[in-house]
């Protein structure tokens, strides 16, 4: 994901014949914050439980994920990110769809 500019378009040309997909955005701050919010919430739960993503099948940990995400979104908004109201719900739906197979990593 790159900030939309002439320089980033030129940079993206380097990857035309690769499997790397370059996307452009006019709001890199928001995109970066969304990824950081999700990573911090999911990462902290997986680290503390020493489990895989399957742990998120439990409602108690889904609630914890949402609570951490809400805190992170507040920080993102304070920094000027424009986080949509549906972000938390969509993020929870995404992480709960990850594989439940023991040993599978997100």
N, C-alpha and C positions, 0 to 999 in steps of 0.2 A: 504494500500500500504506500503510495507516494503522494505528496502534495502536488496538485496539478500545476505544472509550469512547463516552459519550453525545455529547461534543463532536464526535468524528470522524464519528459517525453523522449529526449535524446538518450538518456540513460536506459530507458525501457527497451530501446532498439537493440541493446546488447543481448537481450534475452529472447528475441523473436524465435529462434530455432531451438529453444530449450523447453523443459517442462515447467519452468518457472512462470507463473502468471503474475503480471504486474497490473495493479489496479490503481486508478487515480481518484483522488478525493479533493474537494475544496475545503474540507474541515478535518485535517489530520489530527488536530488536538482531540476532537471527540472520538475519532476512531481509536486513537492511542489509549485514551482513558477507558473506553469500553473494554478493550483487550486487557488492560491492566486490572480493571475491576474484576473481570471474570477470572483472570489468572490468580489474583490474590485470594479471592474467596475459595476457589477450588483447590489451589495449592496448599492453603493453610489447613483445610479439612483433611486432605489426603496425607499431608505431612504429620499432623497430630494423631490421626488414626492409624497411620502406617498401612493403609488399605488402598485398594484400587477404586476406580469410579463406581464400582458396584455398591459401595457404601451409601451412595446417594439414593438408593431405593428406599431407604428409611426416612419416614416423614420428619423425624426429629432432626436429622442432618440436612434435609431439604430446608427446614426452617432456619437452621444455623447458616446455611449457604445464603439464603435470602437476607438474613440479618447483616451478614458481613458485606454482602453486595450493596445493601442500602447505605451503609456507612461509607463505602468506597464511592458510591454515586454522589453522595453529599460533597465529598472532597473534590470530585471531578467537576461538579457544577460550580463549586466555589472558585475553581480555576478557570471557569469560562466554557467548559464543555457543554454541549447541548445534547443531553441524554433524554431520549424519548420515554414517555410514561410506560410503554410496553417493554422496555429493555429488560427489566428484572424478570418478568414473566417469560419472555423469550429465552433468556439466558438459562433459567431453571429448566425449561422444556428441553433445551439443547443438552445440558449436562445429564439430565435424567434419561436421555436417549442413548447415552454412551453404552458400550458393551458391558454386560454383567458377568462375563466369563472370568472366573478367578485367574489372575495373572495378566489379564488384559490391561493395558495402560491407555490412558487418555491421549 
